[in-house]
Amino acid sequence: MSSEQYSPSGFKLLPLVVKNLLIINLICFVATLSLESTFRIDLSNLFGLHYFKSDLFRTYQFVTYMFFHADIQHIVYNMFALWMFGYLLENVWGPKRFLTYYMVTGIGAAIVQTAINYWHFSGYEAAALAYSSAPSPDAFVAFVKTCPPRSQELLDSMNTLLSQWQQSLNDAHYQQQSVAFAYDLIKQQMDIATIGASGAVYGILLAFGMMFPNMLVFIYFLFPIKAKWLVIGYGAFELFLGISNNPSDNVAHFAHLGGMIFGFFLILYWKRKERF
């Protein structure tokens, strides 16, 4: 039976799981804004996914990170996509399978993001170890280019240190400071949290493309495109952005791809299980 011809009884535009996911994400977003402004409690930092070597890492973050968002644009985009592509899938699959799929792709996205971070941070740590054996202003600048500061405060501190060091090149104190600064840069990177439902949403997009490949989707309500081409285009674009590794880009592109990868294999598993 073609999923594009499937019209289940009791079809709902806002089915149970999608509705509750929207509510939970909205509650978490409002709570984050309220507690941050009132009590200086950063829920995104507490429940967002940190690298496993970070002091801020907790195992539960593999689940909780997907319910928190950075700003209004972030949550509106994700929740709209969750509803737009998710309500059809839940009507076809039912709430239990849809929720399972959502959680698997969300956690899968976190696993892939952690693996990518491991590859990045292993490189940073190797570079810092090599630098610590032969510190110099030129080598310091080269290291900072591979692991750039993520705050203006650190950037200003780096420029001050470099300026003072260049006036006293043989001063061991500045060499030690630069080595400590290099490891502080890595720690700062490790302490950055990944948040958002995007990994699970991209998993839902992938499922939509597999279940309804020829259904037309209107980009910005203007340009029609078949779902299968939309999915392929988004996947290719995320791969390109992830490989580009732009230091100013703070989007977890590989988490998006991770959600799609886990979703693809979960759907294949379900199809194989039902076939036999």
Backbone bond lengths (Angstrom), bond angles and torsions (degrees), N, CA, C in turn:
res aa  C-N    CA-C-N  psi(-1)  N-CA   C-N-CA  omega(-1)  CA-C   N-CA-C  phi
1 M - - - 1.476 - - 1.520 109.71 -
2 S 1.291 118.02 130.17 1.459 122.27 178.94 1.526 110.34 -73.70
3 S 1.338 116.45 130.38 1.466 120.34 179.64 1.517 111.12 -64.55
4 E 1.367 116.98 -24.31 1.460 119.75 -179.17 1.529 111.33 -72.89
5 Q 1.364 117.07 -16.83 1.454 121.08 179.37 1.521 111.20 -103.04
6 Y 1.339 115.16 -0.60 1.452 119.74 -175.44 1.522 110.34 -80.49
7 S 1.311 115.91 129.02 1.466 120.23 179.35 1.514 108.22 -136.16
8 P 1.345 117.03 88.52 1.456 120.14 -174.30 1.514 112.10 -67.32
9 S 1.316 115.14 151.62 1.458 119.23 175.92 1.517 109.65 -68.45
10 G 1.313 116.76 148.24 1.460 119.82 -178.83 1.517 112.85 71.57
11 F 1.315 117.95 29.48 1.458 122.34 179.72 1.531 110.03 -57.61
12 K 1.337 115.75 133.79 1.458 120.35 -176.80 1.517 110.47 -129.05
13 L 1.324 115.97 138.96 1.460 120.84 175.50 1.526 111.76 -77.40
14 L 1.322 117.17 -19.17 1.452 121.15 177.56 1.533 108.35 -136.19
15 P 1.330 117.34 75.75 1.464 120.26 -177.66 1.525 112.12 -69.66
16 L 1.310 115.29 170.94 1.467 123.06 -167.91 1.526 114.09 -55.34
17 V 1.332 117.31 -54.87 1.469 119.97 -174.06 1.520 111.18 -68.60
18 V 1.322 117.16 -45.00 1.465 120.02 178.18 1.527 110.11 -58.62
19 K 1.320 116.50 -44.85 1.476 120.41 179.65 1.522 111.20 -59.17
20 N 1.325 116.56 -46.90 1.471 119.50 -177.51 1.518 112.41 -70.73
21 L 1.321 117.76 -33.58 1.461 119.94 175.13 1.526 110.81 -64.65
22 L 1.313 116.78 -40.65 1.463 120.52 176.22 1.528 110.96 -60.75
23 I 1.325 116.14 -44.37 1.464 120.91 -178.97 1.519 110.98 -64.41
24 I 1.342 117.05 -46.01 1.471 121.20 -178.26 1.524 110.59 -62.03
25 N 1.331 116.43 -45.29 1.462 119.54 179.69 1.519 111.41 -63.45
26 L 1.324 117.08 -39.35 1.458 120.27 179.43 1.528 111.05 -66.76
27 I 1.333 116.72 -41.96 1.468 120.66 177.89 1.526 110.53 -60.49
28 C 1.339 116.34 -45.33 1.465 120.50 -179.88 1.528 111.07 -63.38
29 F 1.321 116.79 -37.27 1.464 120.22 -179.52 1.527 110.83 -67.69
30 V 1.325 116.23 -45.80 1.470 120.17 179.33 1.526 110.58 -65.18
31 A 1.332 116.73 -41.53 1.465 120.60 178.78 1.520 111.10 -62.24
32 T 1.330 116.83 -39.58 1.464 120.82 179.07 1.527 110.88 -61.87
33 L 1.319 116.54 -46.78 1.469 120.53 179.62 1.523 111.00 -64.37
34 S 1.341 116.72 -42.67 1.464 120.79 -175.79 1.526 111.87 -67.60
35 L 1.325 116.58 -47.94 1.467 120.14 -177.03 1.519 111.87 -70.96
36 E 1.330 116.86 -32.19 1.464 120.11 178.11 1.530 110.36 -67.49
37 S 1.319 116.91 -44.42 1.467 120.08 -177.11 1.525 112.75 -76.24
38 T 1.335 117.23 -30.04 1.466 120.84 -175.19 1.526 112.93 -93.21
39 F 1.346 116.52 -45.96 1.465 120.07 -173.03 1.532 113.26 -119.11
40 R 1.334 117.26 3.86 1.469 121.50 -177.96 1.529 111.82 58.66
41 I 1.310 116.63 33.27 1.459 122.03 176.37 1.522 107.88 -98.74
42 D 1.327 116.54 120.47 1.460 121.71 -176.46 1.529 109.49 -97.68
43 L 1.325 116.52 95.15 1.462 120.46 -179.43 1.521 112.13 -66.90
44 S 1.320 117.04 -33.46 1.465 120.12 179.19 1.521 111.06 -63.07
45 N 1.321 116.04 -35.84 1.462 120.19 178.45 1.527 111.07 -74.67
46 L 1.320 116.37 -31.43 1.461 120.99 -179.05 1.519 111.77 -76.52
47 F 1.336 116.81 -40.86 1.464 121.20 -174.98 1.525 114.17 -105.99
48 G 1.341 117.29 -8.81 1.453 120.14 175.82 1.518 111.08 -70.67
49 L 1.320 116.29 158.51 1.461 121.62 -176.50 1.526 110.71 -81.17
50 H 1.340 115.83 119.05 1.461 121.91 175.73 1.522 109.98 -104.97
51 Y 1.323 114.87 157.85 1.464 120.30 175.69 1.526 109.08 -61.81
52 F 1.316 117.01 145.12 1.470 119.83 -170.15 1.532 113.70 -67.14
53 K 1.341 118.28 -15.24 1.468 120.17 176.20 1.526 112.05 -90.66
54 S 1.311 116.77 -6.20 1.460 120.61 178.59 1.528 110.03 -73.87
55 D 1.333 115.90 145.88 1.469 120.58 175.79 1.524 111.36 -65.50
56 L 1.327 116.77 -17.67 1.462 121.44 -177.74 1.528 112.84 -90.24
57 F 1.323 117.28 -4.40 1.465 120.35 -176.07 1.524 111.58 -71.83
58 R 1.346 115.45 136.80 1.459 123.31 171.38 1.533 107.65 -136.59
59 T 1.316 117.44 144.69 1.458 120.95 -175.70 1.520 112.10 -59.76
60 Y 1.341 117.45 -37.46 1.463 120.59 -176.76 1.524 112.45 -62.91
61 Q 1.337 117.30 -15.72 1.460 120.33 -177.75 1.528 112.84 -66.39
62 F 1.347 117.47 -20.13 1.461 120.64 175.71 1.530 111.07 -62.13
63 V 1.330 116.45 -21.86 1.472 121.38 177.98 1.522 111.10 -103.49
64 T 1.316 116.56 -47.86 1.463 120.00 -170.26 1.525 113.89 -70.26
65 Y 1.333 116.92 -25.27 1.476 119.14 -175.43 1.521 112.51 -57.96
66 M 1.341 116.77 -29.44 1.467 119.88 -172.85 1.527 113.37 -78.31
67 F 1.337 117.66 -2.60 1.460 120.55 -179.73 1.525 113.03 -105.70
68 F 1.324 117.18 6.91 1.464 121.19 -178.76 1.525 110.24 -123.64
69 H 1.330 115.27 146.00 1.464 120.70 -174.93 1.518 110.90 -134.54
70 A 1.342 114.72 154.96 1.461 120.30 -172.86 1.521 113.55 -76.61
71 D 1.338 117.17 -38.52 1.459 120.23 -176.10 1.518 109.43 -157.65
72 I 1.314 116.70 179.59 1.463 121.88 -174.93 1.530 111.14 -63.78
73 Q 1.331 117.47 -39.02 1.465 120.35 179.36 1.526 110.73 -63.52
74 H 1.314 115.88 -40.48 1.465 121.97 -179.24 1.520 110.84 -61.60
75 I 1.319 117.30 -49.10 1.466 119.55 -176.34 1.520 111.39 -73.54
76 V 1.335 118.56 -36.70 1.462 120.35 179.83 1.527 110.46 -64.07
77 Y 1.309 116.92 -44.43 1.465 121.21 179.70 1.531 110.57 -60.84
78 N 1.336 116.34 -48.83 1.466 119.63 -177.28 1.523 112.50 -67.53
79 M 1.323 117.32 -41.24 1.457 119.35 -177.38 1.530 111.76 -72.04
80 F 1.316 116.35 -34.44 1.460 118.81 175.82 1.526 110.48 -64.57
81 A 1.335 116.35 -43.53 1.467 120.39 179.04 1.526 110.76 -66.55
82 L 1.329 116.92 -38.30 1.465 120.66 176.97 1.520 110.59 -58.89
83 W 1.329 116.30 -45.72 1.464 118.90 179.29 1.530 111.22 -70.77
84 M 1.316 117.13 -46.51 1.460 121.75 -173.61 1.525 112.46 -58.36
85 F 1.335 116.59 -44.33 1.461 120.28 -177.98 1.529 112.60 -99.58
86 G 1.340 115.89 -22.52 1.458 118.88 -173.77 1.514 115.13 -81.13
87 Y 1.336 117.63 -32.69 1.461 117.66 -173.31 1.524 111.60 -67.53
88 L 1.342 117.42 -34.13 1.459 119.96 176.30 1.525 111.34 -66.10
89 L 1.331 115.62 -43.44 1.462 119.91 -179.48 1.525 111.47 -63.46
90 E 1.334 117.09 -42.45 1.470 119.00 -179.88 1.524 110.97 -66.32
91 N 1.318 117.40 -37.12 1.463 119.86 177.06 1.532 111.96 -64.08
92 V 1.323 116.55 -34.91 1.460 120.75 179.28 1.528 111.29 -79.21
93 W 1.323 116.47 -46.75 1.464 121.58 -174.21 1.529 113.51 -83.46
94 G 1.301 116.22 -31.59 1.454 120.39 -169.93 1.519 110.25 94.18
95 P 1.334 117.03 160.55 1.469 120.55 -173.03 1.526 114.60 -64.21
96 K 1.342 117.91 -38.78 1.462 120.39 -175.88 1.520 111.22 -64.98
97 R 1.336 116.51 -48.64 1.464 119.45 -178.80 1.522 110.49 -68.14
98 F 1.310 117.88 -38.77 1.465 119.90 -179.62 1.524 110.65 -64.12
99 L 1.331 117.59 -43.98 1.467 120.20 179.27 1.521 110.94 -64.56
100 T 1.328 116.63 -40.48 1.464 120.13 176.88 1.519 110.28 -59.21
101 Y 1.316 116.02 -46.20 1.464 120.91 -179.54 1.531 110.66 -61.90
102 Y 1.321 116.57 -44.48 1.462 121.45 -178.82 1.533 110.94 -60.19
103 M 1.322 116.72 -46.50 1.456 120.60 -177.61 1.527 111.66 -69.97
104 V 1.315 117.14 -40.09 1.470 120.43 179.71 1.519 110.65 -63.81
105 T 1.324 117.08 -45.04 1.464 119.34 -179.68 1.531 111.39 -68.94
106 G 1.331 117.22 -36.06 1.463 119.86 177.67 1.517 111.88 -65.76
107 I 1.326 116.94 -45.58 1.470 120.72 178.05 1.522 110.06 -69.07
108 G 1.332 116.87 -38.50 1.458 120.28 176.97 1.515 112.00 -60.17
109 A 1.328 116.39 -39.94 1.461 120.80 177.07 1.527 110.50 -60.67
110 A 1.330 116.74 -40.30 1.463 121.19 179.23 1.524 111.13 -66.31
111 I 1.326 116.89 -38.16 1.469 120.96 178.74 1.525 110.59 -64.61
112 V 1.324 116.89 -45.35 1.467 120.62 179.25 1.529 110.34 -64.19
113 Q 1.337 117.22 -42.76 1.461 120.55 178.81 1.530 110.71 -61.44
114 T 1.320 117.44 -40.27 1.465 121.19 177.93 1.527 111.06 -64.38
115 A 1.330 116.78 -40.20 1.468 120.61 178.23 1.527 111.00 -63.84
116 I 1.327 116.66 -42.11 1.468 120.61 177.84 1.522 110.21 -65.20
117 N 1.327 116.61 -41.48 1.466 120.34 177.56 1.523 110.80 -62.18
118 Y 1.323 117.20 -38.61 1.471 120.77 178.34 1.522 110.17 -59.92
119 W 1.320 116.29 -42.99 1.465 120.69 178.91 1.531 110.44 -63.56
120 H 1.329 116.66 -44.50 1.466 120.21 179.29 1.529 111.29 -64.45
121 F 1.329 116.68 -50.74 1.461 120.13 -173.97 1.520 112.52 -69.97
122 S 1.317 117.49 -30.50 1.462 119.54 174.50 1.525 109.86 -62.03
123 G 1.328 116.11 -39.57 1.462 120.52 176.52 1.520 111.87 -66.17
124 Y 1.340 115.91 -42.37 1.468 119.64 178.37 1.530 111.06 -61.81
125 E 1.329 116.09 -45.27 1.464 120.34 -177.68 1.524 111.34 -65.98
126 A 1.328 117.65 -37.50 1.458 121.14 176.26 1.524 110.93 -65.30
127 A 1.335 116.09 -41.00 1.468 120.63 178.57 1.528 110.70 -66.08
128 A 1.337 117.14 -39.72 1.470 120.41 178.92 1.523 110.82 -65.98
129 L 1.330 117.08 -39.12 1.465 121.01 178.70 1.525 110.11 -64.73
130 A 1.323 116.90 -42.77 1.464 120.27 178.07 1.526 110.80 -65.07
131 Y 1.330 116.20 -39.07 1.464 119.49 179.87 1.526 111.33 -66.17
132 S 1.321 116.72 -40.23 1.472 120.08 -176.86 1.528 112.51 -63.49
133 S 1.341 116.57 -21.26 1.471 119.50 179.72 1.520 112.04 -81.89
134 A 1.331 117.62 -19.21 1.467 121.00 -179.88 1.518 110.21 -151.53
135 P 1.346 117.48 69.66 1.470 120.03 -177.70 1.524 112.61 -73.91
136 S 1.325 115.05 140.34 1.460 121.66 176.00 1.525 106.81 -158.33
137 P 1.329 118.11 159.29 1.469 119.52 179.52 1.527 112.98 -56.48
138 D 1.323 117.94 -42.77 1.465 120.41 -179.36 1.529 111.26 -65.90
139 A 1.334 115.86 -42.44 1.466 119.80 178.77 1.523 110.75 -66.97
140 F 1.330 116.17 -33.51 1.464 120.95 178.32 1.528 110.53 -64.27
141 V 1.329 115.94 -45.94 1.468 120.77 178.31 1.524 110.13 -61.58
142 A 1.326 117.01 -40.84 1.465 121.02 -179.92 1.525 110.97 -63.92
143 F 1.338 117.16 -40.00 1.462 120.20 179.28 1.524 110.74 -66.37
144 V 1.324 116.20 -43.57 1.469 120.08 -178.27 1.532 110.78 -62.34
145 K 1.309 117.60 -30.72 1.464 120.56 177.56 1.523 111.11 -66.58
146 T 1.338 116.92 -31.66 1.471 119.93 178.92 1.525 111.80 -80.46
147 C 1.327 116.33 -26.98 1.466 120.91 -178.86 1.533 108.04 -135.35
148 P 1.321 118.07 75.23 1.473 121.91 -171.76 1.520 112.84 -70.15
149 P 1.338 117.10 149.36 1.465 121.28 176.22 1.519 111.39 -61.50
150 R 1.333 116.67 143.05 1.459 121.33 179.99 1.526 112.66 -102.45
151 S 1.324 117.24 7.68 1.466 119.77 177.61 1.521 109.11 -140.33
152 Q 1.308 115.83 151.62 1.462 120.97 179.42 1.519 110.78 -65.26
153 E 1.320 116.21 -32.87 1.468 120.72 179.67 1.527 110.81 -61.90
154 L 1.330 116.88 -46.20 1.463 120.22 178.64 1.528 111.43 -66.92
155 L 1.316 116.13 -37.62 1.459 119.50 178.81 1.520 111.07 -63.51
156 D 1.327 116.84 -42.13 1.468 120.84 177.50 1.533 110.78 -64.60
157 S 1.334 116.68 -40.90 1.472 120.49 178.75 1.520 110.85 -62.99
158 M 1.326 116.65 -40.25 1.453 121.33 179.24 1.533 110.91 -63.10
159 N 1.335 116.15 -46.10 1.467 120.08 -179.34 1.526 111.43 -63.85
160 T 1.337 116.55 -37.88 1.466 120.36 177.98 1.521 110.72 -65.09
161 L 1.327 116.44 -46.76 1.466 121.35 179.05 1.525 110.71 -60.20
162 L 1.306 116.84 -45.09 1.456 120.84 -178.06 1.522 111.44 -64.60
163 S 1.324 116.52 -40.65 1.463 120.81 179.10 1.528 111.50 -63.33
164 Q 1.327 116.73 -44.24 1.466 120.69 179.76 1.522 111.45 -67.93
165 W 1.327 115.58 -38.65 1.458 120.35 -178.45 1.529 111.70 -65.66
166 Q 1.313 117.23 -39.17 1.460 121.27 -178.51 1.531 112.10 -66.19
167 Q 1.325 116.30 -18.23 1.464 120.24 176.50 1.520 111.61 -87.53
168 S 1.350 116.89 -16.13 1.477 121.41 179.33 1.525 108.08 -140.61
169 L 1.312 116.65 73.15 1.458 121.97 -170.07 1.523 113.23 -61.91
170 N 1.297 118.21 -29.34 1.463 120.84 -175.75 1.530 113.09 -95.18
171 D 1.304 116.99 6.92 1.463 120.77 -178.20 1.532 109.41 -77.24
172 A 1.328 116.15 114.91 1.475 121.40 -177.58 1.525 111.60 -65.19
173 H 1.328 116.59 -25.86 1.460 120.67 -179.84 1.526 110.90 -60.94
174 Y 1.325 116.87 -43.63 1.462 120.18 -179.81 1.534 111.06 -70.55
175 Q 1.321 116.32 -32.91 1.466 119.59 175.75 1.524 110.58 -62.18
176 Q 1.331 115.81 -45.38 1.468 119.94 179.11 1.529 111.22 -65.19
177 Q 1.326 115.61 -39.49 1.465 119.39 178.31 1.532 111.22 -62.71
178 S 1.315 115.68 -40.22 1.467 119.26 -178.20 1.519 111.41 -66.98
179 V 1.335 116.70 -37.17 1.464 120.25 177.91 1.530 109.84 -65.81
180 A 1.340 115.87 -44.07 1.463 119.78 177.66 1.522 110.91 -62.25
181 F 1.331 116.03 -38.25 1.462 120.78 179.48 1.524 110.54 -64.60
182 A 1.326 116.76 -39.60 1.464 121.11 179.62 1.523 110.74 -60.12
183 Y 1.322 116.71 -43.77 1.467 119.78 179.49 1.533 111.48 -72.63
184 D 1.335 116.81 -29.43 1.473 119.83 175.01 1.529 110.80 -65.55
185 L 1.331 116.29 -36.66 1.456 120.21 177.61 1.534 110.76 -61.67
186 I 1.326 115.39 -43.35 1.464 119.51 179.48 1.520 110.14 -64.45
187 K 1.329 116.73 -43.41 1.471 120.42 179.77 1.515 110.67 -62.02
188 Q 1.325 116.62 -40.44 1.469 119.44 178.51 1.519 110.88 -61.10
189 Q 1.328 116.52 -41.87 1.459 120.32 178.12 1.527 110.76 -63.12
190 M 1.339 116.71 -41.52 1.459 120.66 -179.54 1.525 112.27 -65.55
191 D 1.321 116.61 -28.31 1.461 120.82 -176.63 1.528 113.17 -84.36
192 I 1.337 117.84 -3.36 1.463 120.67 177.66 1.527 109.09 -76.22
193 A 1.319 116.73 127.67 1.464 121.29 -176.60 1.524 111.35 -89.91
194 T 1.324 115.54 143.52 1.459 122.48 170.46 1.524 108.27 -95.87
195 I 1.318 117.29 126.50 1.463 121.01 -179.35 1.528 109.88 -135.11
196 G 1.318 115.12 160.00 1.459 120.66 173.94 1.515 113.49 117.40
197 A 1.331 114.30 154.27 1.464 121.79 -179.34 1.525 112.33 -87.26
198 S 1.325 117.88 8.30 1.461 121.11 -171.93 1.519 113.16 -58.38
199 G 1.331 118.20 -39.56 1.458 120.38 -179.88 1.519 111.55 -59.30
200 A 1.334 116.59 -47.50 1.461 120.71 177.55 1.517 111.21 -67.45
201 V 1.324 117.64 -37.25 1.467 121.43 179.46 1.522 110.73 -64.85
202 Y 1.320 117.46 -40.92 1.465 119.86 176.41 1.528 110.81 -66.72
203 G 1.329 116.44 -32.13 1.458 119.19 173.26 1.520 111.22 -63.73
204 I 1.322 116.65 -40.49 1.466 121.66 177.42 1.529 110.38 -65.47
205 L 1.327 116.37 -40.44 1.467 120.15 177.09 1.524 110.52 -60.00
206 L 1.328 116.54 -43.32 1.461 120.82 178.34 1.524 110.82 -61.03
207 A 1.330 116.77 -45.14 1.470 120.80 179.64 1.523 110.64 -63.37
208 F 1.314 116.98 -40.06 1.465 120.78 178.48 1.526 110.49 -60.20
209 G 1.332 115.98 -43.21 1.453 119.97 179.19 1.516 113.12 -66.16
210 M 1.340 116.66 -33.07 1.464 120.10 178.99 1.528 111.82 -77.97
211 M 1.321 116.74 -34.75 1.465 120.69 -177.68 1.527 111.86 -82.25
212 F 1.325 116.87 -35.53 1.463 121.80 -177.11 1.524 109.96 -128.37
213 P 1.314 118.74 60.23 1.474 121.54 -170.65 1.523 114.71 -60.12
214 N 1.322 117.69 -31.29 1.463 120.04 -175.44 1.527 113.66 -102.78
215 M 1.325 116.28 5.39 1.457 118.78 177.22 1.524 109.66 -71.19
216 L 1.320 116.83 136.82 1.457 120.86 -179.44 1.529 110.55 -81.17
217 V 1.320 115.08 132.69 1.459 122.26 174.87 1.516 107.02 -116.91
218 F 1.321 116.05 134.41 1.457 120.08 -177.34 1.533 109.69 -97.85
219 I 1.329 115.10 112.21 1.457 121.21 178.65 1.525 109.12 -73.69
220 Y 1.333 115.15 123.23 1.470 121.36 -177.04 1.530 111.45 52.26
221 F 1.366 114.42 31.00 1.462 122.18 176.20 1.532 113.08 64.37
222 L 1.339 117.55 14.12 1.455 120.19 -175.64 1.522 113.65 -123.65
223 F 1.335 116.69 -44.47 1.456 120.40 -170.03 1.527 110.63 -108.92
224 P 1.334 117.30 114.23 1.467 119.82 -179.70 1.526 111.69 -78.24
225 I 1.325 116.43 139.84 1.456 122.27 177.45 1.522 107.99 -148.96
226 K 1.309 116.97 142.12 1.456 119.89 178.14 1.521 110.40 -67.19
227 A 1.337 115.56 145.42 1.461 120.86 -174.49 1.526 112.20 -57.54
228 K 1.319 117.62 -38.86 1.464 120.05 -177.51 1.528 111.67 -63.78
229 W 1.337 117.02 -37.14 1.455 119.50 178.90 1.524 111.25 -75.04
230 L 1.316 115.87 -32.72 1.463 119.93 175.94 1.520 110.54 -61.72
231 V 1.332 116.52 -45.24 1.465 121.34 -179.71 1.524 110.56 -64.17
232 I 1.316 117.21 -46.59 1.463 120.90 179.75 1.529 110.41 -61.58
233 G 1.330 116.54 -41.63 1.458 120.53 179.54 1.514 112.48 -63.88
234 Y 1.339 116.13 -45.44 1.465 120.01 178.88 1.521 110.92 -63.81
235 G 1.326 116.82 -42.95 1.460 120.16 -179.89 1.519 112.07 -62.49
236 A 1.330 117.13 -44.71 1.464 121.38 179.41 1.529 111.18 -64.73
237 F 1.332 116.02 -39.65 1.465 120.16 -179.34 1.527 110.77 -66.87
238 E 1.332 117.23 -41.95 1.466 120.32 177.95 1.523 111.25 -64.49
239 L 1.331 117.23 -38.65 1.463 120.83 177.87 1.522 110.23 -63.71
240 F 1.321 116.87 -43.48 1.465 120.80 178.59 1.532 111.30 -60.84
241 L 1.335 116.40 -46.17 1.462 119.94 -179.06 1.522 111.29 -66.85
242 G 1.335 116.79 -37.23 1.459 120.03 179.11 1.516 112.05 -65.64
243 I 1.335 116.94 -43.02 1.462 121.33 179.83 1.526 110.81 -69.23
244 S 1.340 116.48 -33.45 1.464 120.16 179.63 1.522 111.99 -60.48
245 N 1.349 116.40 -34.82 1.470 122.05 175.11 1.529 111.92 52.34
246 N 1.315 116.17 50.86 1.459 121.56 177.71 1.531 110.07 -69.07
247 P 1.347 118.99 121.19 1.472 120.93 -177.73 1.528 114.10 -57.49
248 S 1.338 117.18 -27.93 1.462 120.41 -178.93 1.526 112.61 -85.18
249 D 1.327 116.46 -4.26 1.471 121.86 -179.30 1.520 108.74 -92.70
250 N 1.340 116.84 114.37 1.463 120.64 -177.91 1.526 112.48 -102.76
251 V 1.335 117.28 20.30 1.465 121.83 178.55 1.524 109.51 -91.94
252 A 1.332 116.04 135.81 1.474 121.14 -179.02 1.532 109.59 -85.06
253 H 1.325 116.25 78.44 1.467 120.86 -174.48 1.526 112.16 -63.98
254 F 1.320 116.89 -35.70 1.464 119.00 -179.01 1.524 111.83 -72.61
255 A 1.321 117.07 -23.85 1.463 119.83 172.71 1.525 109.76 -66.43
256 H 1.329 116.49 -40.28 1.466 120.44 176.34 1.530 110.44 -60.04
257 L 1.327 115.33 -46.50 1.461 119.74 178.44 1.529 111.21 -64.70
258 G 1.331 116.03 -35.46 1.457 119.85 178.35 1.510 112.31 -61.98
259 G 1.339 116.25 -40.20 1.459 119.88 176.93 1.519 111.26 -62.44
260 M 1.320 116.73 -39.71 1.465 121.18 179.46 1.536 110.91 -68.80
261 I 1.327 116.68 -40.49 1.467 120.55 -179.04 1.528 111.12 -65.01
262 F 1.331 116.20 -48.43 1.467 119.28 179.78 1.521 110.76 -64.66
263 G 1.343 116.80 -37.31 1.455 120.02 177.74 1.514 111.95 -63.84
264 F 1.329 116.70 -41.77 1.464 121.55 179.99 1.527 110.83 -59.60
265 F 1.320 116.88 -48.32 1.463 119.54 -177.21 1.533 112.41 -72.78
266 L 1.334 117.13 -30.29 1.459 118.84 176.47 1.527 110.72 -67.56
267 I 1.323 117.18 -41.47 1.466 120.32 177.77 1.526 110.63 -64.59
268 L 1.329 117.19 -41.07 1.468 120.07 176.86 1.527 110.77 -61.87
269 Y 1.330 116.60 -39.89 1.465 120.85 178.81 1.521 110.69 -63.04
270 W 1.328 116.70 -44.90 1.466 120.04 179.15 1.516 111.61 -63.05
271 K 1.319 116.73 -42.03 1.472 119.77 179.78 1.519 110.93 -64.56
272 R 1.321 116.74 -42.33 1.468 120.46 179.57 1.528 110.64 -65.30
273 K 1.327 116.22 -41.09 1.468 120.80 -179.72 1.515 111.03 -64.38
274 E 1.338 117.15 -40.24 1.462 121.04 -179.35 1.527 111.42 -72.93
275 R 1.341 116.64 -29.11 1.447 120.72 -179.95 1.523 111.38 -69.12
276 F 1.320 115.41 -33.57 1.458 119.14 -177.74 1.536 111.01 -106.32
